[in-house]
Each structure stands twice: as structure tokens, then as C-alpha cells.
Amino acid sequence: MLDEKNIPYMLEVNSLPGMTDISDLPAQAACAGIKYDKVVEIILKTARLHK
């Protein structure tokens, strides 16, 4: 969003992207040649467990 002086403001951050077959993240990955299963694997490998 831009204010009257064209300064941009972020309204929200989507930290939980949709993962259905019609969601943006899997569609964007597919355009980059990354299959759905690989996207899930990448997400899981970057997850951290808290002690």
C-alpha cells in the first residue's frame, strides 16, 4: 500500500502459504520446474524443532 507521499507500507506477511493444488506457492514452484513433493520436502528440511 502507498501513502499520499508514495511511501510503501506492508499490510501483512503470509507466513503460512496455501499448499493446495490451486494455491500460489505450488503453482510458482511448478513454473520454476519444482514438483509439489520437492516443495514439501524443502519446507520440511528447513523446519526446526524447539527444545
mmCIF entry with sequence, helices, sheets and N, C-alpha, C, O atoms, coordinates in Angstrom:
data_MODEL
# 
_entry.id   MODEL 
# 
_entity.id                         1 
_entity.type                       polymer 
_entity.pdbx_number_of_molecules   1 
# 
_entity_poly.entity_id                      1 
_entity_poly.type                           'polypeptide(L)' 
_entity_poly.nstd_linkage                   no 
_entity_poly.nstd_monomer                   no 
_entity_poly.pdbx_seq_one_letter_code       MLDEKNIPYMLEVNSLPGMTDISDLPAQAACAGIKYDKVVEIILKTARLHK 
_entity_poly.pdbx_seq_one_letter_code_can   MLDEKNIPYMLEVNSLPGMTDISDLPAQAACAGIKYDKVVEIILKTARLHK 
_entity_poly.pdbx_strand_id                 A 
# 
loop_
_entity_poly_seq.entity_id 
_entity_poly_seq.num 
_entity_poly_seq.mon_id 
_entity_poly_seq.hetero 
1 1  MET n 
1 2  LEU n 
1 3  ASP n 
1 4  GLU n 
1 5  LYS n 
1 6  ASN n 
1 7  ILE n 
1 8  PRO n 
1 9  TYR n 
1 10 MET n 
1 11 LEU n 
1 12 GLU n 
1 13 VAL n 
1 14 ASN n 
1 15 SER n 
1 16 LEU n 
1 17 PRO n 
1 18 GLY n 
1 19 MET n 
1 20 THR n 
1 21 ASP n 
1 22 ILE n 
1 23 SER n 
1 24 ASP n 
1 25 LEU n 
1 26 PRO n 
1 27 ALA n 
1 28 GLN n 
1 29 ALA n 
1 30 ALA n 
1 31 CYS n 
1 32 ALA n 
1 33 GLY n 
1 34 ILE n 
1 35 LYS n 
1 36 TYR n 
1 37 ASP n 
1 38 LYS n 
1 39 VAL n 
1 40 VAL n 
1 41 GLU n 
1 42 ILE n 
1 43 ILE n 
1 44 LEU n 
1 45 LYS n 
1 46 THR n 
1 47 ALA n 
1 48 ARG n 
1 49 LEU n 
1 50 HIS n 
1 51 LYS n 
# 
_struct_asym.id          A 
_struct_asym.entity_id   1 
# 
loop_
_struct_conf.conf_type_id 
_struct_conf.id 
_struct_conf.pdbx_PDB_helix_id 
_struct_conf.beg_label_comp_id 
_struct_conf.beg_label_asym_id 
_struct_conf.beg_label_seq_id 
_struct_conf.pdbx_beg_PDB_ins_code 
_struct_conf.end_label_comp_id 
_struct_conf.end_label_asym_id 
_struct_conf.end_label_seq_id 
_struct_conf.pdbx_end_PDB_ins_code 
_struct_conf.beg_auth_comp_id 
_struct_conf.beg_auth_asym_id 
_struct_conf.beg_auth_seq_id 
_struct_conf.end_auth_comp_id 
_struct_conf.end_auth_asym_id 
_struct_conf.end_auth_seq_id 
_struct_conf.pdbx_PDB_helix_class 
_struct_conf.details 
_struct_conf.pdbx_PDB_helix_length 
HELX_P HELX_P1 AA1 ASP A 24 ? CYS A 31 ? ASP A 24 CYS A 31 1 ? 8  
HELX_P HELX_P2 AA2 TYR A 36 ? THR A 46 ? TYR A 36 THR A 46 1 ? 11 
# 
_struct_conf_type.id          HELX_P 
_struct_conf_type.criteria    ? 
_struct_conf_type.reference   ? 
# 
loop_
_atom_site.group_PDB 
_atom_site.id 
_atom_site.type_symbol 
_atom_site.label_atom_id 
_atom_site.label_alt_id 
_atom_site.label_comp_id 
_atom_site.label_asym_id 
_atom_site.label_entity_id 
_atom_site.label_seq_id 
_atom_site.pdbx_PDB_ins_code 
_atom_site.Cartn_x 
_atom_site.Cartn_y 
_atom_site.Cartn_z 
_atom_site.occupancy 
_atom_site.B_iso_or_equiv 
_atom_site.pdbx_formal_charge 
_atom_site.auth_seq_id 
_atom_site.auth_comp_id 
_atom_site.auth_asym_id 
_atom_site.auth_atom_id 
_atom_site.pdbx_PDB_model_num 
ATOM 1   N N  . MET A 1 1  ? 0.847  -1.158  0.000   1.00 0.00 ? 1  MET A N  1 
ATOM 2   C CA . MET A 1 1  ? 0.000  0.000   0.000   1.00 0.00 ? 1  MET A CA 1 
ATOM 3   C C  . MET A 1 1  ? 0.900  1.231   0.000   1.00 0.00 ? 1  MET A C  1 
ATOM 4   O O  . MET A 1 1  ? 1.956  1.223   0.633   1.00 0.00 ? 1  MET A O  1 
ATOM 5   N N  . LEU A 1 2  ? 0.499  2.279   -0.696  1.00 0.00 ? 2  LEU A N  1 
ATOM 6   C CA . LEU A 1 2  ? 1.258  3.524   -0.718  1.00 0.00 ? 2  LEU A CA 1 
ATOM 7   C C  . LEU A 1 2  ? 0.482  4.616   0.003   1.00 0.00 ? 2  LEU A C  1 
ATOM 8   O O  . LEU A 1 2  ? -0.739 4.710   -0.123  1.00 0.00 ? 2  LEU A O  1 
ATOM 9   N N  . ASP A 1 3  ? 1.203  5.444   0.761   1.00 0.00 ? 3  ASP A N  1 
ATOM 10  C CA . ASP A 1 3  ? 0.535  6.578   1.396   1.00 0.00 ? 3  ASP A CA 1 
ATOM 11  C C  . ASP A 1 3  ? 0.538  7.761   0.423   1.00 0.00 ? 3  ASP A C  1 
ATOM 12  O O  . ASP A 1 3  ? 0.951  7.616   -0.728  1.00 0.00 ? 3  ASP A O  1 
ATOM 13  N N  . GLU A 1 4  ? 0.086  8.912   0.874   1.00 0.00 ? 4  GLU A N  1 
ATOM 14  C CA . GLU A 1 4  ? -0.035 10.081  -0.002  1.00 0.00 ? 4  GLU A CA 1 
ATOM 15  C C  . GLU A 1 4  ? 1.306  10.575  -0.537  1.00 0.00 ? 4  GLU A C  1 
ATOM 16  O O  . GLU A 1 4  ? 1.338  11.337  -1.503  1.00 0.00 ? 4  GLU A O  1 
ATOM 17  N N  . LYS A 1 5  ? 2.420  10.151  0.080   1.00 0.00 ? 5  LYS A N  1 
ATOM 18  C CA . LYS A 1 5  ? 3.756  10.527  -0.389  1.00 0.00 ? 5  LYS A CA 1 
ATOM 19  C C  . LYS A 1 5  ? 4.436  9.373   -1.131  1.00 0.00 ? 5  LYS A C  1 
ATOM 20  O O  . LYS A 1 5  ? 5.647  9.388   -1.349  1.00 0.00 ? 5  LYS A O  1 
ATOM 21  N N  . ASN A 1 6  ? 3.647  8.388   -1.508  1.00 0.00 ? 6  ASN A N  1 
ATOM 22  C CA . ASN A 1 6  ? 4.126  7.191   -2.207  1.00 0.00 ? 6  ASN A CA 1 
ATOM 23  C C  . ASN A 1 6  ? 5.112  6.365   -1.392  1.00 0.00 ? 6  ASN A C  1 
ATOM 24  O O  . ASN A 1 6  ? 5.965  5.683   -1.961  1.00 0.00 ? 6  ASN A O  1 
ATOM 25  N N  . ILE A 1 7  ? 5.006  6.418   -0.071  1.00 0.00 ? 7  ILE A N  1 
ATOM 26  C CA . ILE A 1 7  ? 5.818  5.576   0.794   1.00 0.00 ? 7  ILE A CA 1 
ATOM 27  C C  . ILE A 1 7  ? 5.083  4.250   0.965   1.00 0.00 ? 7  ILE A C  1 
ATOM 28  O O  . ILE A 1 7  ? 3.925  4.228   1.382   1.00 0.00 ? 7  ILE A O  1 
ATOM 29  N N  . PRO A 1 8  ? 5.764  3.135   0.638   1.00 0.00 ? 8  PRO A N  1 
ATOM 30  C CA . PRO A 1 8  ? 5.080  1.834   0.728   1.00 0.00 ? 8  PRO A CA 1 
ATOM 31  C C  . PRO A 1 8  ? 4.970  1.323   2.162   1.00 0.00 ? 8  PRO A C  1 
ATOM 32  O O  . PRO A 1 8  ? 5.871  1.525   2.975   1.00 0.00 ? 8  PRO A O  1 
ATOM 33  N N  . TYR A 1 9  ? 3.868  0.668   2.456   1.00 0.00 ? 9  TYR A N  1 
ATOM 34  C CA . TYR A 1 9  ? 3.621  0.032   3.749   1.00 0.00 ? 9  TYR A CA 1 
ATOM 35  C C  . TYR A 1 9  ? 3.148  -1.386  3.505   1.00 0.00 ? 9  TYR A C  1 
ATOM 36  O O  . TYR A 1 9  ? 2.302  -1.628  2.645   1.00 0.00 ? 9  TYR A O  1 
ATOM 37  N N  . MET A 1 10 ? 3.699  -2.326  4.268   1.00 0.00 ? 10 MET A N  1 
ATOM 38  C CA . MET A 1 10 ? 3.294  -3.722  4.165   1.00 0.00 ? 10 MET A CA 1 
ATOM 39  C C  . MET A 1 10 ? 2.109  -3.952  5.101   1.00 0.00 ? 10 MET A C  1 
ATOM 40  O O  . MET A 1 10 ? 2.145  -3.562  6.268   1.00 0.00 ? 10 MET A O  1 
ATOM 41  N N  . LEU A 1 11 ? 1.082  -4.577  4.590   1.00 0.00 ? 11 LEU A N  1 
ATOM 42  C CA . LEU A 1 11 ? -0.102 -4.836  5.396   1.00 0.00 ? 11 LEU A CA 1 
ATOM 43  C C  . LEU A 1 11 ? 0.004  -6.133  6.186   1.00 0.00 ? 11 LEU A C  1 
ATOM 44  O O  . LEU A 1 11 ? -0.464 -6.210  7.322   1.00 0.00 ? 11 LEU A O  1 
ATOM 45  N N  . GLU A 1 12 ? 0.613  -7.148  5.593   1.00 0.00 ? 12 GLU A N  1 
ATOM 46  C CA . GLU A 1 12 ? 0.739  -8.417  6.286   1.00 0.00 ? 12 GLU A CA 1 
ATOM 47  C C  . GLU A 1 12 ? 1.802  -9.269  5.608   1.00 0.00 ? 12 GLU A C  1 
ATOM 48  O O  . GLU A 1 12 ? 2.174  -9.022  4.460   1.00 0.00 ? 12 GLU A O  1 
ATOM 49  N N  . VAL A 1 13 ? 2.276  -10.251 6.313   1.00 0.00 ? 13 VAL A N  1 
ATOM 50  C CA . VAL A 1 13 ? 3.201  -11.229 5.771   1.00 0.00 ? 13 VAL A CA 1 
ATOM 51  C C  . VAL A 1 13 ? 2.514  -12.577 5.862   1.00 0.00 ? 13 VAL A C  1 
ATOM 52  O O  . VAL A 1 13 ? 2.036  -12.970 6.926   1.00 0.00 ? 13 VAL A O  1 
ATOM 53  N N  . ASN A 1 14 ? 2.468  -13.277 4.755   1.00 0.00 ? 14 ASN A N  1 
ATOM 54  C CA . ASN A 1 14 ? 1.840  -14.598 4.738   1.00 0.00 ? 14 ASN A CA 1 
ATOM 55  C C  . ASN A 1 14 ? 2.894  -15.632 5.099   1.00 0.00 ? 14 ASN A C  1 
ATOM 56  O O  . ASN A 1 14 ? 3.622  -16.118 4.233   1.00 0.00 ? 14 ASN A O  1 
ATOM 57  N N  . SER A 1 15 ? 2.973  -15.964 6.371   1.00 0.00 ? 15 SER A N  1 
ATOM 58  C CA . SER A 1 15 ? 3.976  -16.929 6.824   1.00 0.00 ? 15 SER A CA 1 
ATOM 59  C C  . SER A 1 15 ? 3.501  -18.374 6.682   1.00 0.00 ? 15 SER A C  1 
ATOM 60  O O  . SER A 1 15 ? 4.273  -19.308 6.899   1.00 0.00 ? 15 SER A O  1 
ATOM 61  N N  . LEU A 1 16 ? 2.254  -18.554 6.324   1.00 0.00 ? 16 LEU A N  1 
ATOM 62  C CA . LEU A 1 16 ? 1.696  -19.896 6.121   1.00 0.00 ? 16 LEU A CA 1 
ATOM 63  C C  . LEU A 1 16 ? 1.041  -19.968 4.746   1.00 0.00 ? 16 LEU A C  1 
ATOM 64  O O  . LEU A 1 16 ? -0.181 -19.867 4.635   1.00 0.00 ? 16 LEU A O  1 
ATOM 65  N N  . PRO A 1 17 ? 1.843  -20.140 3.703   1.00 0.00 ? 17 PRO A N  1 
ATOM 66  C CA . PRO A 1 17 ? 1.259  -20.167 2.355   1.00 0.00 ? 17 PRO A CA 1 
ATOM 67  C C  . PRO A 1 17 ? 0.358  -21.368 2.153   1.00 0.00 ? 17 PRO A C  1 
ATOM 68  O O  . PRO A 1 17 ? 0.561  -22.421 2.757   1.00 0.00 ? 17 PRO A O  1 
ATOM 69  N N  . GLY A 1 18 ? -0.628 -21.204 1.307   1.00 0.00 ? 18 GLY A N  1 
ATOM 70  C CA . GLY A 1 18 ? -1.509 -22.325 0.985   1.00 0.00 ? 18 GLY A CA 1 
ATOM 71  C C  . GLY A 1 18 ? -0.750 -23.416 0.259   1.00 0.00 ? 18 GLY A C  1 
ATOM 72  O O  . GLY A 1 18 ? 0.181  -23.138 -0.497  1.00 0.00 ? 18 GLY A O  1 
ATOM 73  N N  . MET A 1 19 ? -1.139 -24.636 0.484   1.00 0.00 ? 19 MET A N  1 
ATOM 74  C CA . MET A 1 19 ? -0.448 -25.756 -0.154  1.00 0.00 ? 19 MET A CA 1 
ATOM 75  C C  . MET A 1 19 ? -1.408 -26.662 -0.921  1.00 0.00 ? 19 MET A C  1 
ATOM 76  O O  . MET A 1 19 ? -1.091 -27.825 -1.172  1.00 0.00 ? 19 MET A O  1 
ATOM 77  N N  . THR A 1 20 ? -2.576 -26.144 -1.295  1.00 0.00 ? 20 THR A N  1 
ATOM 78  C CA . THR A 1 20 ? -3.487 -26.950 -2.105  1.00 0.00 ? 20 THR A CA 1 
ATOM 79  C C  . THR A 1 20 ? -3.023 -26.890 -3.557  1.00 0.00 ? 20 THR A C  1 
ATOM 80  O O  . THR A 1 20 ? -2.108 -26.139 -3.893  1.00 0.00 ? 20 THR A O  1 
ATOM 81  N N  . ASP A 1 21 ? -3.653 -27.678 -4.404  1.00 0.00 ? 21 ASP A N  1 
ATOM 82  C CA . ASP A 1 21 ? -3.246 -27.703 -5.814  1.00 0.00 ? 21 ASP A CA 1 
ATOM 83  C C  . ASP A 1 21 ? -3.584 -26.416 -6.559  1.00 0.00 ? 21 ASP A C  1 
ATOM 84  O O  . ASP A 1 21 ? -3.124 -26.218 -7.683  1.00 0.00 ? 21 ASP A O  1 
ATOM 85  N N  . ILE A 1 22 ? -4.381 -25.537 -5.950  1.00 0.00 ? 22 ILE A N  1 
ATOM 86  C CA . ILE A 1 22 ? -4.698 -24.258 -6.598  1.00 0.00 ? 22 ILE A CA 1 
ATOM 87  C C  . ILE A 1 22 ? -4.042 -23.065 -5.898  1.00 0.00 ? 22 ILE A C  1 
ATOM 88  O O  . ILE A 1 22 ? -4.320 -21.916 -6.241  1.00 0.00 ? 22 ILE A O  1 
ATOM 89  N N  . SER A 1 23 ? -3.169 -23.334 -4.917  1.00 0.00 ? 23 SER A N  1 
ATOM 90  C CA . SER A 1 23 ? -2.509 -22.258 -4.182  1.00 0.00 ? 23 SER A CA 1 
ATOM 91  C C  . SER A 1 23 ? -1.332 -21.696 -4.982  1.00 0.00 ? 23 SER A C  1 
ATOM 92  O O  . SER A 1 23 ? -0.808 -22.349 -5.884  1.00 0.00 ? 23 SER A O  1 
ATOM 93  N N  . ASP A 1 24 ? -0.931 -20.481 -4.636  1.00 0.00 ? 24 ASP A N  1 
ATOM 94  C CA . ASP A 1 24 ? 0.138  -19.797 -5.360  1.00 0.00 ? 24 ASP A CA 1 
ATOM 95  C C  . ASP A 1 24 ? 1.506  -20.455 -5.210  1.00 0.00 ? 24 ASP A C  1 
ATOM 96  O O  . ASP A 1 24 ? 2.226  -20.604 -6.198  1.00 0.00 ? 24 ASP A O  1 
ATOM 97  N N  . LEU A 1 25 ? 1.878  -20.853 -3.994  1.00 0.00 ? 25 LEU A N  1 
ATOM 98  C CA . LEU A 1 25 ? 3.227  -21.391 -3.781  1.00 0.00 ? 25 LEU A CA 1 
ATOM 99  C C  . LEU A 1 25 ? 3.505  -22.620 -4.650  1.00 0.00 ? 25 LEU A C  1 
ATOM 100 O O  . LEU A 1 25 ? 4.521  -22.639 -5.345  1.00 0.00 ? 25 LEU A O  1 
ATOM 101 N N  . PRO A 1 26 ? 2.649  -23.643 -4.641  1.00 0.00 ? 26 PRO A N  1 
ATOM 102 C CA . PRO A 1 26 ? 2.911  -24.789 -5.512  1.00 0.00 ? 26 PRO A CA 1 
ATOM 103 C C  . PRO A 1 26 ? 2.898  -24.412 -7.003  1.00 0.00 ? 26 PRO A C  1 
ATOM 104 O O  . PRO A 1 26 ? 3.659  -24.968 -7.794  1.00 0.00 ? 26 PRO A O  1 
ATOM 105 N N  . ALA A 1 27 ? 2.037  -23.475 -7.372  1.00 0.00 ? 27 ALA A N  1 
ATOM 106 C CA . ALA A 1 27 ? 1.983  -23.044 -8.773  1.00 0.00 ? 27 ALA A CA 1 
ATOM 107 C C  . ALA A 1 27 ? 3.271  -22.324 -9.175  1.00 0.00 ? 27 ALA A C  1 
ATOM 108 O O  . ALA A 1 27 ? 3.786  -22.541 -10.272 1.00 0.00 ? 27 ALA A O  1 
ATOM 109 N N  . GLN A 1 28 ? 3.787  -21.476 -8.299  1.00 0.00 ? 28 GLN A N  1 
ATOM 110 C CA . GLN A 1 28 ? 5.035  -20.772 -8.585  1.00 0.00 ? 28 GLN A CA 1 
ATOM 111 C C  . GLN A 1 28 ? 6.197  -21.759 -8.664  1.00 0.00 ? 28 GLN A C  1 
ATOM 112 O O  . GLN A 1 28 ? 7.064  -21.637 -9.530  1.00 0.00 ? 28 GLN A O  1 
ATOM 113 N N  . ALA A 1 29 ? 6.212  -22.724 -7.768  1.00 0.00 ? 29 ALA A N  1 
ATOM 114 C CA . ALA A 1 29 ? 7.270  -23.739 -7.796  1.00 0.00 ? 29 ALA A CA 1 
ATOM 115 C C  . ALA A 1 29 ? 7.198  -24.537 -9.095  1.00 0.00 ? 29 ALA A C  1 
ATOM 116 O O  . ALA A 1 29 ? 8.227  -24.832 -9.703  1.00 0.00 ? 29 ALA A O  1 
ATOM 117 N N  . ALA A 1 30 ? 6.002  -24.882 -9.515  1.00 0.00 ? 30 ALA A N  1 
ATOM 118 C CA . ALA A 1 30 ? 5.830  -25.636 -10.760 1.00 0.00 ? 30 ALA A CA 1 
ATOM 119 C C  . ALA A 1 30 ? 6.371  -24.854 -11.951 1.00 0.00 ? 30 ALA A C  1 
ATOM 120 O O  . ALA A 1 30 ? 6.983  -25.434 -12.848 1.00 0.00 ? 30 ALA A O  1 
ATOM 121 N N  . CYS A 1 31 ? 6.151  -23.548 -11.965 1.00 0.00 ? 31 CYS A N  1 
ATOM 122 C CA . CYS A 1 31 ? 6.678  -22.706 -13.047 1.00 0.00 ? 31 CYS A CA 1 
ATOM 123 C C  . CYS A 1 31 ? 8.201  -22.701 -13.044 1.00 0.00 ? 31 CYS A C  1 
ATOM 124 O O  . CYS A 1 31 ? 8.829  -22.497 -14.083 1.00 0.00 ? 31 CYS A O  1 
ATOM 125 N N  . ALA A 1 32 ? 8.793  -22.926 -11.873 1.00 0.00 ? 32 ALA A N  1 
ATOM 126 C CA . ALA A 1 32 ? 10.252 -22.977 -11.753 1.00 0.00 ? 32 ALA A CA 1 
ATOM 127 C C  . ALA A 1 32 ? 10.778 -24.400 -11.961 1.00 0.00 ? 32 ALA A C  1 
ATOM 128 O O  . ALA A 1 32 ? 11.976 -24.655 -11.837 1.00 0.00 ? 32 ALA A O  1 
ATOM 129 N N  . GLY A 1 33 ? 9.860  -25.324 -12.279 1.00 0.00 ? 33 GLY A N  1 
ATOM 130 C CA . GLY A 1 33 ? 10.258 -26.699 -12.528 1.00 0.00 ? 33 GLY A CA 1 
ATOM 131 C C  . GLY A 1 33 ? 10.418 -27.541 -11.273 1.00 0.00 ? 33 GLY A C  1 
ATOM 132 O O  . GLY A 1 33 ? 11.044 -28.601 -11.311 1.00 0.00 ? 33 GLY A O  1 
ATOM 133 N N  . ILE A 1 34 ? 9.856  -27.076 -10.157 1.00 0.00 ? 34 ILE A N  1 
ATOM 134 C CA . ILE A 1 34 ? 9.955  -27.806 -8.892  1.00 0.00 ? 34 ILE A CA 1 
ATOM 135 C C  . ILE A 1 34 ? 8.622  -28.506 -8.631  1.00 0.00 ? 34 ILE A C  1 
ATOM 136 O O  . ILE A 1 34 ? 7.576  -27.860 -8.572  1.00 0.00 ? 34 ILE A O  1 
ATOM 137 N N  . LYS A 1 35 ? 8.666  -29.820 -8.478  1.00 0.00 ? 35 LYS A N  1 
ATOM 138 C CA . LYS A 1 35 ? 7.453  -30.591 -8.244  1.00 0.00 ? 35 LYS A CA 1 
ATOM 139 C C  . LYS A 1 35 ? 6.944  -30.386 -6.821  1.00 0.00 ? 35 LYS A C  1 
ATOM 140 O O  . LYS A 1 35 ? 7.700  -30.029 -5.917  1.00 0.00 ? 35 LYS A O  1 
ATOM 141 N N  . TYR A 1 36 ? 5.654  -30.620 -6.645  1.00 0.00 ? 36 TYR A N  1 
ATOM 142 C CA . TYR A 1 36 ? 4.992  -30.417 -5.349  1.00 0.00 ? 36 TYR A CA 1 
ATOM 143 C C  . TYR A 1 36 ? 5.696  -31.173 -4.226  1.00 0.00 ? 36 TYR A C  1 
ATOM 144 O O  . TYR A 1 36 ? 5.946  -30.615 -3.158  1.00 0.00 ? 36 TYR A O  1 
ATOM 145 N N  . ASP A 1 37 ? 6.015  -32.443 -4.470  1.00 0.00 ? 37 ASP A N  1 
ATOM 146 C CA . ASP A 1 37 ? 6.675  -33.251 -3.429  1.00 0.00 ? 37 ASP A CA 1 
ATOM 147 C C  . ASP A 1 37 ? 7.999  -32.628 -3.002  1.00 0.00 ? 37 ASP A C  1 
ATOM 148 O O  . ASP A 1 37 ? 8.348  -32.663 -1.822  1.00 0.00 ? 37 ASP A O  1 
ATOM 149 N N  . LYS A 1 38 ? 8.733  -32.064 -3.945  1.00 0.00 ? 38 LYS A N  1 
ATOM 150 C CA . LYS A 1 38 ? 10.017 -31.436 -3.630  1.00 0.00 ? 38 LYS A CA 1 
ATOM 151 C C  . LYS A 1 38 ? 9.796  -30.171 -2.806  1.00 0.00 ? 38 LYS A C  1 
ATOM 152 O O  . LYS A 1 38 ? 10.583 -29.886 -1.903  1.00 0.00 ? 38 LYS A O  1 
ATOM 153 N N  . VAL A 1 39 ? 8.748  -29.411 -3.094  1.00 0.00 ? 39 VAL A N  1 
ATOM 154 C CA . VAL A 1 39 ? 8.430  -28.213 -2.307  1.00 0.00 ? 39 VAL A CA 1 
ATOM 155 C C  . VAL A 1 39 ? 8.178  -28.613 -0.855  1.00 0.00 ? 39 VAL A C  1 
ATOM 156 O O  . VAL A 1 39 ? 8.699  -27.983 0.066   1.00 0.00 ? 39 VAL A O  1 
ATOM 157 N N  . VAL A 1 40 ? 7.385  -29.652 -0.654  1.00 0.00 ? 40 VAL A N  1 
ATOM 158 C CA . VAL A 1 40 ? 7.091  -30.125 0.700   1.00 0.00 ? 40 VAL A CA 1 
ATOM 159 C C  . VAL A 1 40 ? 8.379  -30.572 1.383   1.00 0.00 ? 40 VAL A C  1 
ATOM 160 O O  . VAL A 1 40 ? 8.598  -30.264 2.554   1.00 0.00 ? 40 VAL A O  1 
ATOM 161 N N  . GLU A 1 41 ? 9.223  -31.287 0.667   1.00 0.00 ? 41 GLU A N  1 
ATOM 162 C CA . GLU A 1 41 ? 10.488 -31.753 1.226   1.00 0.00 ? 41 GLU A CA 1 
ATOM 163 C C  . GLU A 1 41 ? 11.382 -30.575 1.638   1.00 0.00 ? 41 GLU A C  1 
ATOM 164 O O  . GLU A 1 41 ? 11.990 -30.602 2.708   1.00 0.00 ? 41 GLU A O  1 
ATOM 165 N N  . ILE A 1 42 ? 11.459 -29.563 0.805   1.00 0.00 ? 42 ILE A N  1 
ATOM 166 C CA . ILE A 1 42 ? 12.267 -28.373 1.120   1.00 0.00 ? 42 ILE A CA 1 
ATOM 167 C C  . ILE A 1 42 ? 11.741 -27.696 2.389   1.00 0.00 ? 42 ILE A C  1 
ATOM 168 O O  . ILE A 1 42 ? 12.520 -27.317 3.263   1.00 0.00 ? 42 ILE A O  1 
ATOM 169 N N  . ILE A 1 43 ? 10.427 -27.549 2.481   1.00 0.00 ? 43 ILE A N  1 
ATOM 170 C CA . ILE A 1 43 ? 9.827  -26.912 3.667   1.00 0.00 ? 43 ILE A CA 1 
ATOM 171 C C  . ILE A 1 43 ? 10.142 -27.720 4.916   1.00 0.00 ? 43 ILE A C  1 
ATOM 172 O O  . ILE A 1 43 ? 10.525 -27.160 5.943   1.00 0.00 ? 43 ILE A O  1 
ATOM 173 N N  . LEU A 1 44 ? 9.981  -29.038 4.830   1.00 0.00 ? 44 LEU A N  1 
ATOM 174 C CA . LEU A 1 44 ? 10.227 -29.887 5.987   1.00 0.00 ? 44 LEU A CA 1 
ATOM 175 C C  . LEU A 1 44 ? 11.699 -29.879 6.404   1.00 0.00 ? 44 LEU A C  1 
ATOM 176 O O  . LEU A 1 44 ? 12.006 -29.899 7.596   1.00 0.00 ? 44 LEU A O  1 
ATOM 177 N N  . LYS A 1 45 ? 12.597 -29.849 5.442   1.00 0.00 ? 45 LYS A N  1 
ATOM 178 C CA . LYS A 1 45 ? 14.029 -29.832 5.766   1.00 0.00 ? 45 LYS A CA 1 
ATOM 179 C C  . LYS A 1 45 ? 14.466 -28.525 6.426   1.00 0.00 ? 45 LYS A C  1 
ATOM 180 O O  . LYS A 1 45 ? 15.465 -28.493 7.144   1.00 0.00 ? 45 LYS A O  1 
ATOM 181 N N  . THR A 1 46 ? 13.723 -27.454 6.184   1.00 0.00 ? 46 THR A N  1 
ATOM 182 C CA . THR A 1 46 ? 14.086 -26.176 6.792   1.00 0.00 ? 46 THR A CA 1 
ATOM 183 C C  . THR A 1 46 ? 13.397 -25.956 8.130   1.00 0.00 ? 46 THR A C  1 
ATOM 184 O O  . THR A 1 46 ? 13.681 -24.978 8.822   1.00 0.00 ? 46 THR A O  1 
ATOM 185 N N  . ALA A 1 47 ? 12.482 -26.868 8.503   1.00 0.00 ? 47 ALA A N  1 
ATOM 186 C CA . ALA A 1 47 ? 11.787 -26.753 9.785   1.00 0.00 ? 47 ALA A CA 1 
ATOM 187 C C  . ALA A 1 47 ? 12.763 -27.029 10.923  1.00 0.00 ? 47 ALA A C  1 
ATOM 188 O O  . ALA A 1 47 ? 13.689 -27.828 10.785  1.00 0.00 ? 47 ALA A O  1 
ATOM 189 N N  . ARG A 1 48 ? 12.544 -26.366 12.030  1.00 0.00 ? 48 ARG A N  1 
ATOM 190 C CA . ARG A 1 48 ? 13.388 -26.565 13.202  1.00 0.00 ? 48 ARG A CA 1 
ATOM 191 C C  . ARG A 1 48 ? 12.519 -27.006 14.373  1.00 0.00 ? 48 ARG A C  1 
ATOM 192 O O  . ARG A 1 48 ? 11.396 -26.535 14.551  1.00 0.00 ? 48 ARG A O  1 
ATOM 193 N N  . LEU A 1 49 ? 13.056 -27.903 15.151  1.00 0.00 ? 49 LEU A N  1 
ATOM 194 C CA . LEU A 1 49 ? 12.360 -28.350 16.355  1.00 0.00 ? 49 LEU A CA 1 
ATOM 195 C C  . LEU A 1 49 ? 12.856 -27.512 17.531  1.00 0.00 ? 49 LEU A C  1 
ATOM 196 O O  . LEU A 1 49 ? 14.056 -27.267 17.658  1.00 0.00 ? 49 LEU A O  1 
ATOM 197 N N  . HIS A 1 50 ? 11.949 -27.077 18.379  1.00 0.00 ? 50 HIS A N  1 
ATOM 198 C CA . HIS A 1 50 ? 12.308 -26.295 19.564  1.00 0.00 ? 50 HIS A CA 1 
ATOM 199 C C  . HIS A 1 50 ? 12.386 -27.216 20.768  1.00 0.00 ? 50 HIS A C  1 
ATOM 200 O O  . HIS A 1 50 ? 11.521 -28.067 20.974  1.00 0.00 ? 50 HIS A O  1 
ATOM 201 N N  . LYS A 1 51 ? 13.419 -27.039 21.550  1.00 0.00 ? 51 LYS A N  1 
ATOM 202 C CA . LYS A 1 51 ? 13.573 -27.859 22.754  1.00 0.00 ? 51 LYS A CA 1 
ATOM 203 C C  . LYS A 1 51 ? 12.811 -27.272 23.899  1.00 0.00 ? 51 LYS A C  1 
ATOM 204 O O  . LYS A 1 51 ? 12.823 -27.827 24.997  1.00 0.00 ? 51 LYS A O  1 
# 
